[in-house]
Amino acid sequence: MLRVFYFKLMNTTESFAGKISKKAIIVEDNLILSVLYQNYLKEMVFKTVGEIRDGETAVKLVKKYNPDVVIMDIMLEGEINGIEAARHIREFSEVPIIFITGNSDISTINKAREVSNSDFLTKPISENKLASAVNELLGETA
């Protein structure tokens, strides 16, 4: 009985893994939120790359992995914030960037909106909000 269950579980996992066709990078300095966004993206059949907590590393990994989408917090650890990291990314890539932040002041929103091919979500976010933003930027229907 246990072997049959294990076989079914392995087949289910392999089937699910075979459907993962898109890559995402999550840049979030809050580990709990990073894991939450990773789970949301798994439901949308994305593979995520590591735990990125700072803008400098985000720029390097976007260049290295060429993801389909970047989920970017604005307030990050390190020398540069998410908006500055996105500007550096725009020097070599037009990857869609979804900014997610708890800071919804007009100045921050306007700076984020200056980044091409991006969207802006205010925390807390739901899986549906993230899926809608990702699908819109990728030109896909939900």
RAZITA-V974614 format. One record per residue. N is the residue number from 0. RES is the residue in one letter. SS is DSSP state (H for helix, E for strand, C for the rest). Layout:
BEGIN
n->N res->RES ss->SS
n->N res->RES ss->SS
END
This chain:
BEGIN
n->0 res->M ss->C
n->1 res->L ss->H
n->2 res->R ss->H
n->3 res->V ss->H
n->4 res->F ss->H
n->5 res->Y ss->H
n->6 res->F ss->H
n->7 res->K ss->H
n->8 res->L ss->H
n->9 res->M ss->H
n->10 res->N ss->H
n->11 res->T ss->H
n->12 res->T ss->H
n->13 res->E ss->H
n->14 res->S ss->H
n->15 res->F ss->H
n->16 res->A ss->H
n->17 res->G ss->H
n->18 res->K ss->H
n->19 res->I ss->C
n->20 res->S ss->C
n->21 res->K ss->E
n->22 res->K ss->E
n->23 res->A ss->E
n->24 res->I ss->E
n->25 res->I ss->E
n->26 res->V ss->E
n->27 res->E ss->C
n->28 res->D ss->C
n->29 res->N ss->C
n->30 res->L ss->H
n->31 res->I ss->H
n->32 res->L ss->H
n->33 res->S ss->H
n->34 res->V ss->H
n->35 res->L ss->H
n->36 res->Y ss->H
n->37 res->Q ss->H
n->38 res->N ss->H
n->39 res->Y ss->H
n->40 res->L ss->H
n->41 res->K ss->H
n->42 res->E ss->H
n->43 res->M ss->C
n->44 res->V ss->C
n->45 res->F ss->E
n->46 res->K ss->E
n->47 res->T ss->E
n->48 res->V ss->E
n->49 res->G ss->E
n->50 res->E ss->E
n->51 res->I ss->E
n->52 res->R ss->C
n->53 res->D ss->E
n->54 res->G ss->H
n->55 res->E ss->H
n->56 res->T ss->H
n->57 res->A ss->H
n->58 res->V ss->H
n->59 res->K ss->H
n->60 res->L ss->H
n->61 res->V ss->H
n->62 res->K ss->H
n->63 res->K ss->H
n->64 res->Y ss->H
n->65 res->N ss->C
n->66 res->P ss->C
n->67 res->D ss->C
n->68 res->V ss->E
n->69 res->V ss->E
n->70 res->I ss->E
n->71 res->M ss->E
n->72 res->D ss->E
n->73 res->I ss->C
n->74 res->M ss->C
n->75 res->L ss->C
n->76 res->E ss->E
n->77 res->G ss->C
n->78 res->E ss->C
n->79 res->I ss->C
n->80 res->N ss->C
n->81 res->G ss->H
n->82 res->I ss->H
n->83 res->E ss->H
n->84 res->A ss->H
n->85 res->A ss->H
n->86 res->R ss->H
n->87 res->H ss->H
n->88 res->I ss->H
n->89 res->R ss->C
n->90 res->E ss->C
n->91 res->F ss->C
n->92 res->S ss->C
n->93 res->E ss->C
n->94 res->V ss->C
n->95 res->P ss->E
n->96 res->I ss->E
n->97 res->I ss->E
n->98 res->F ss->E
n->99 res->I ss->E
n->100 res->T ss->E
n->101 res->G ss->C
n->102 res->N ss->C
n->103 res->S ss->C
n->104 res->D ss->C
n->105 res->I ss->H
n->106 res->S ss->H
n->107 res->T ss->H
n->108 res->I ss->H
n->109 res->N ss->H
n->110 res->K ss->H
n->111 res->A ss->H
n->112 res->R ss->H
n->113 res->E ss->C
n->114 res->V ss->C
n->115 res->S ss->C
n->116 res->N ss->C
n->117 res->S ss->E
n->118 res->D ss->E
n->119 res->F ss->E
n->120 res->L ss->E
n->121 res->T ss->E
n->122 res->K ss->C
n->123 res->P ss->C
n->124 res->I ss->C
n->125 res->S ss->C
n->126 res->E ss->H
n->127 res->N ss->H
n->128 res->K ss->H
n->129 res->L ss->H
n->130 res->A ss->H
n->131 res->S ss->H
n->132 res->A ss->H
n->133 res->V ss->H
n->134 res->N ss->H
n->135 res->E ss->H
n->136 res->L ss->H
n->137 res->L ss->H
n->138 res->G ss->C
n->139 res->E ss->C
n->140 res->T ss->C
n->141 res->A ss->C
END
